[in-house]
Amino acid sequence: MKFILGKKLGMTTIYDGQKGAQNVTLVECLPNAVTQMRSAEKDKYEAVQIGLKKENIKDKKTKSAKKNFHKIKEFKAEAKELKAGDEIKIDQFEVGDKVKVSGTTKAKGFQGVVKRHGFAGSPKTHGHKHDLRAPGSIGSSFPEHVMKGKRMAGRMGGGRSTVRNLKIVEIDKENNILFLKGAVPGVKGRIVEVVG
């Protein structure tokens, strides 16, 4: 199992002689540090805990070592060859690998039903004044309350999302950048998890 934490840099288009233009997302994956190893004997499960270090920061022995990292994430995997303090680098991935990328989606605040759920809205004419983006009826005579899970206006985005089967098109090992075909959750600069 391959895994690393990285930062989304944005999207661009690269050109291939055979496939033509390809839209790719750039993810900067600086070396991650193994912060802790979970073992079956001690923790009752096998896992590797890694952290993406903050740039230009010295390891400070503070009460909370988490202050030295942008994010710490645990991946359930058996990795006998790793130990705390080791580095996980981008060179474990190869061009053509398919990965899944998880992150927090772009938050869009409080939105209506047309944007949030794709409702068509009401006709613009024939007596529908000020009714274009309204949700319409939200219930019936029975059971005399709004059913749980009813699609209505509310806060949109800002949740965890995973995109699977993204192909690695190119790897810039010098600058630690993965070129992933397609879109990745989140805004520019957000930390994402890449799992192969």
C-alpha positions in Angstrom: 0.0 0.0 0.0 1.3 3.4 -1.0 0.2 6.6 0.8 1.4 10.2 1.3 0.0 13.6 2.3 0.3 16.5 -0.1 -0.9 20.0 -0.9 -3.2 20.8 -3.8 -1.5 23.4 -6.0 -4.2 23.8 -8.7 -5.1 22.5 -12.2 -3.4 22.9 -15.6 -3.4 21.4 -19.0 -0.6 19.3 -20.3 -0.1 18.1 -23.9 0.6 14.5 -24.9 1.6 13.5 -28.5 -0.8 10.5 -28.5 -3.6 11.6 -26.2 -3.6 15.3 -26.8 -4.6 17.8 -24.1 -5.1 16.4 -20.6 -6.5 18.3 -17.6 -4.4 17.5 -14.6 -4.3 18.5 -10.9 -0.9 19.3 -9.4 -0.3 17.9 -5.9 2.9 18.9 -4.1 4.0 15.9 -1.9 7.0 16.9 0.2 8.6 14.1 2.3 6.3 13.0 5.1 7.6 11.9 8.5 6.5 8.7 10.2 5.3 9.9 13.6 4.1 6.6 15.1 3.7 2.9 14.3 0.6 1.1 15.6 1.1 -2.6 16.3 -1.3 -5.5 16.9 0.4 -6.4 20.3 0.1 -2.9 21.7 -2.8 -1.2 19.9 -4.7 -4.3 18.6 -4.4 -3.1 15.0 -1.7 -2.4 12.4 -1.3 1.2 11.1 1.2 3.8 10.1 0.8 7.4 11.3 2.4 10.0 9.1 2.6 13.8 9.2 3.2 16.5 6.7 5.8 18.8 8.2 5.5 22.6 8.2 8.1 24.3 6.0 10.9 26.3 7.6 10.3 25.0 11.1 12.7 23.3 13.4 11.6 20.3 15.5 10.6 21.8 18.8 10.1 19.6 21.8 6.8 21.1 22.8 4.0 19.5 24.8 2.2 18.9 21.5 4.4 17.6 18.7 1.4 18.2 16.3 2.4 21.9 16.1 5.3 20.9 13.8 2.9 19.4 11.2 0.2 20.7 8.9 -1.7 17.4 9.3 -1.2 14.0 10.9 -3.1 11.0 9.4 -3.2 7.3 10.1 -3.3 4.7 7.4 -4.2 1.1 8.2 -1.4 -1.0 6.7 1.2 -3.5 7.7 4.6 -1.9 7.2 7.2 -3.8 9.1 10.1 -2.1 7.2 9.0 1.4 8.5 9.8 2.9 11.9 9.1 6.2 13.7 11.3 9.0 12.2 11.5 7.5 8.7 10.5 9.6 5.7 7.9 8.7 3.1 8.7 10.2 -0.3 7.1 10.6 -3.7 9.3 8.1 -5.4 7.1 5.2 -4.2 4.6 6.2 -6.9 5.0 5.5 -10.7 3.5 6.9 -13.8 0.4 4.9 -14.6 -0.5 4.1 -11.0 -4.2 4.7 -10.0 -4.7 6.4 -6.7 -7.6 7.7 -4.6 -7.4 11.2 -3.2 -9.4 12.4 -0.1 -9.8 15.9 1.1 -12.2 18.6 2.3 -14.4 20.1 -0.4 -14.8 23.8 -1.1 -17.3 25.3 1.3 -20.0 27.3 -0.4 -22.1 28.5 2.6 -25.9 28.5 2.8 -27.4 27.7 -0.6 -30.8 27.3 -2.0 -32.3 24.1 -3.5 -31.4 25.0 -7.1 -27.7 25.2 -6.5 -27.5 22.6 -3.7 -29.7 19.8 -5.2 -30.1 20.8 -8.8 -33.9 21.6 -8.6 -35.3 23.0 -11.9 -37.3 25.7 -10.1 -40.7 27.1 -11.3 -41.7 28.6 -14.6 -40.8 32.2 -15.1 -44.3 33.2 -16.4 -48.0 32.2 -16.0 -48.6 33.5 -12.6 -45.3 32.4 -11.0 -44.2 35.8 -9.6 -41.1 35.6 -7.3 -41.3 31.8 -7.4 -38.4 30.9 -9.8 -36.0 29.3 -7.3 -38.4 28.3 -4.6 -38.4 24.6 -3.5 -42.2 24.1 -3.9 -44.2 21.8 -1.6 -42.3 20.2 1.3 -44.9 17.9 2.7 -48.4 16.5 2.6 -51.5 16.2 4.9 -50.0 13.0 6.4 -47.7 12.6 8.4 -48.1 16.3 9.1 -44.4 17.1 9.5 -41.4 17.5 7.2 -39.8 14.1 6.6 -36.3 13.6 7.8 -33.7 13.9 4.9 -36.0 16.2 2.8 -33.9 18.0 0.3 -34.0 21.7 1.3 -31.8 24.8 1.4 -28.8 24.6 3.8 -25.1 24.7 4.1 -23.3 23.3 1.1 -19.8 21.8 0.8 -17.0 21.8 3.4 -17.3 18.0 3.9 -15.0 15.1 3.3 -14.9 13.8 -0.2 -12.9 11.0 -2.0 -12.2 10.7 -5.7 -11.1 7.2 -6.8 -9.1 5.9 -9.8 -7.2 9.0 -10.6 -4.3 8.2 -12.9 -0.8 9.5 -12.3 0.2 11.1 -15.7 3.6 12.5 -14.7 5.8 12.8 -11.7 8.2 15.7 -11.1 10.6 14.1 -8.5 12.8 17.2 -8.4 10.0 19.4 -7.2 8.0 16.6 -5.5 4.9 17.1 -7.6 2.3 14.5 -8.8 0.3 15.2 -11.9 -3.1 13.5 -11.4 -5.6 13.3 -14.4 -8.8 14.9 -13.3 -10.1 17.0 -10.4 -9.2 16.6 -6.7 -11.4 17.8 -3.8 -10.7 21.1 -2.1 -9.3 24.6 -2.8 -5.7 25.5 -3.7 -3.4 25.0 -0.8 -5.6 22.4 1.0 -4.0 19.2 2.3 -5.1 16.0 0.6 -4.4 12.3 1.2 -3.1 10.3 -1.7 -3.5 6.5 -1.4 -2.3 4.0 -4.1 
